[in-house]
Amino acid sequence: MRAAPEKNHFELFGLPVKYDVDLADLVSRYREMQRRIHPDKFAHSSDQDRRVSLQMTTLVNDAFQILKDPIRRGRYLLSLRGVDIDDESDTSMDSAFLLEQMEWRENLEALRQADNPHKKITELANLIERRLQKGIENFRGAVAENTPEATLRARNTARELQFLEKMRKEIDNLEEEMG
């Protein structure tokens, strides 16, 4: 057994390097790889083989988690193109989106204080979900163009998707808190 750190996540699973991934195929490939590299198969092997098995298992698990999630997969695809969306010195974003985000956060905070806010929480959750799906479609189109301008659009969309995903998680947490 050899480690394969030189392969990107798509190559690791034998997939083309593109945004759209057949999730059923990915899961099937993941399970097959896990079957072949699982540390239990190497319990009686050399220390080096056990170490490599653990490294490969970690690598495969991490790659699978990234590729199965459309937002993380998009960020990863951009990173393969040399685009860093986590550059903390770049704080510019679309002002309309920032205003929307501030409004959503204010609404969410108001819902924390409201009596019987379940309907409003559901409405906000549905709005965020629609925006996430629209953002994923926008990302898909921009990343497929593979031009510098489209890559910049994809980067900006990926950043917006991060905010939307965080907002979705905060709504989920509020729903859990309220039972």
N, C-alpha and C positions, 0 to 999 in steps of 0.2 A: 504494500500500500504506500502511495505517495501523496503528500499534501498537494493541493492545487491553488496556492494563494495567488498565482499569476493570472488566474482566470477571473473575469468579472462574473457577477452573479448570473447573468443570462447564459454565458458560456458554461458556467458550472452545471447548469441544468440542461445544456444542449439546446437552448432557445435562441431565436434571433434577437438581436439587440434592438428592440422596439417597444413602444409604450404598451400596445395592446398585447395581453397575454391570455391564453386560454387557461383559466384557473383550474379546470378539471385536469388538464394535461400537466400543469405545474404540480398539483397535489399528487398526481400519479408518479411523476418523476421524483418528487420529494420522498415519497414513501419507498420507492425502489432504492434510492440512494441511502436512505436511513437503514433499510434492510441490509445493504451491503457493508456499511461502515460503522454500524452501531458498536459501541465499546464492548458490549456483551460477547460479540463474535470474536473479540480479541483478548478475552480474559486469560487465556493460556498462552498468549503470544509474548514476544519479547517486549521489554519496556518501551523501546522505540516504536514498535507497532501500536502498542496501547496509547502512547502519547499522540501519534499521528491520527489514530482513530478519534481520540477526543478532540483534537484540533479540527479535523474534517467535520465531525459532528457539529461543533460550534459554528464553523464556517457555513455549513449547509443550513443549519437552523437560522442563522442571521440572514443569509441570502433569501431563504424562503419567506421570512417575516417581511422583508423589504419588498420582494416581488409580488406578494399576494395583496399588498395594500396599494391602491392606486395613487395615493398621495406620496407615500414613501418611494414607490417605484418611479414616479415622475421626478422626484428630487434626485434619486440615484441616477436616472438616465441623464439628467442635466449635469450631474457631477462627472459622468463619463465624458461629457462634452467640454469639461473644464469650467463649468459654471458653478460658482459658489453662491448659493442663496442664503447662506448664514453669515455673510459678510456684515459684521456689526457696524462698520463705518458707513454702510449704505442704509439710511433710514428713510429714503424716499419711497412713497407709495402714492397711489392714486388718491387724491383728496376726497373724492366722492365716496370711495370705499372706506376711508378712515372715518368719515362722518357717519356712514352707515354702521360701522363697527361700534363707534361710541354710542349711537342710539340703541343698538342691540344690547350693549352692556348695561346701559341705563335701564332698559326694559327688564332685563334679567334681574337687576338689583331690586327694581320695584316689585317684581314678582315674588322675590324672597319675603317681602313685607306684606304682601296682599293676602286677603282671606280668600280661600278657595280659588287659587290661580291656575288650576289644572288645564282649563280650556285655553287660556292665554299661553301657557307653557307649550302646549301642543301646537298652537299656531306658530309660535316662534321657532320651535323645533322643525316644523314643516318648512318654514321659510328658509332656515339655514340649510336644510337638506336639499331644497331646490337650488339654492345658490351653490352648494357643493357640486351637485350634478352638472349644473351649467358651467362651473369653473373647470371641472374635469373635461367636459366637451371642448371648452376653449383651449385647455392645455393640450389635449389630444391633437387638435387642428394645428396649433402653433408648433408643437414639437415635430409633427410630421413634415412640415415645410423645410425644417433644417437649414434655415438661412440665419444670418446674424440678427436681423430684425425680429424674425419669428422666435428665435431662441430667447431674445430679450423679453418678448411677450410671454413666452412660456415661463421664464424665470419669475416675472412679476405675477403671473397667475399662480404659480407654485407657492409664492409667498402669501398670496391671498388665501389659497387653500389651507395653508397652515393655520391662519387665523380662524377660518371657518371651522376647521377640525377642532381647534381648541374650544371654540364657542359651543360646538356640538357636545363636547365632553362636559363642559360646564352645565349645559342644560340637562344632560343625562344625570349629572351629580345632583342637581336641584330636584329633579324628578324622584330620585332615590331618597333624598332627604325628606321629601314631602309625602312619600309613600304612595 
